[in-house]
Amino acid sequence: MASVTADAIRLAHRRIPSVFRDSPQFISEALSERIGVPVVVKLETPNPIGSFKGRGTWLAVSELLAAGKVGEREGVVVASAGNFGQGVAYAGRAMGIPVIVVAATTANPAKVAAMRRLGADVRTVGEDFDAARQVAADLAAGSGWHLLVDGEDPWISIGAGTIGLELSDAMATGDLPALDRFYVPVGNGALIGGIGTWFRSTPSAPRVIGVQAAGAPAMMLSWRERRPIETPSAETVADGIAARVPVPAALELMIAVVVDEMLLVDDDQIVAATREMAVAVPATIELAAGAAWAAVRAAASHTAAIGVLVTGGNVAPDELSDGERS
């Protein structure tokens, strides 16, 4: 099995389709004015699935195909809140591999529709993501199809690490300022583990700050205690980071000196930050992505340039309506 290393990330970068690579990264004048230091935005929304997940899912599915673990008749089963499933469905359709996605009954309907458009067989079961994840595991075991778990397969984190690579390459050439801190929304930890692994290999690594919703703090609690801690629920408007059961492999990567700090923000902070960011960037930004900017806004002060990752932009039509929290 592949290891999540800086060398693996550099080699994988060229294998990712161009539609998912080299995403926009720039200084936002409006956000910089808001906190008084340069704010670099890494925007992972302008691609066919509207999120960063296409990087790692392409690598993971192509590796399964090359190893003969999947094919035209033996496909992939995943659990997803939406973005991961879209990434797997996109790769599966391109490679001729059938995909079943198990999503919770509460899943974002826009994301469910998008997964189906990409050719996935989407089944809505269970009251939350982790219940859907168990159904997916049972389905894979009974069918003989491959269960692909976000946060467990190392290629997911390797793909995510290419985000850090693109940022550090731009910092090295002077196209972007050196970052003091980089804020990353955290769901199961695969994303921040990959980015943190890359940054740790660079001479002037920024501090890597993970951000979770206060109502879904499983990974933050687990990271602090250095062991998996499940929470009884995952209650947040940000469905992309709503997980209550840690993935051990992702947690191990986070603990391995790649994450400097973990912060919590509440739903009101997330919604307000997402609205502000959507106007300032401007772009469609989902609530999970807004969590990172919420943590920046909540900080007492900043002394040097910071970076914020916009992980995705797949929102339901009413998700940021005036009737929601503000």
Summary of the structure (lengths in Angstrom):
residues: 326
radius of gyration: 18.1
end to end distance: 44.9
largest distance: 55.5
contacts: 1275
relative contact order: 0.16
helix: 44%
strand: 14%
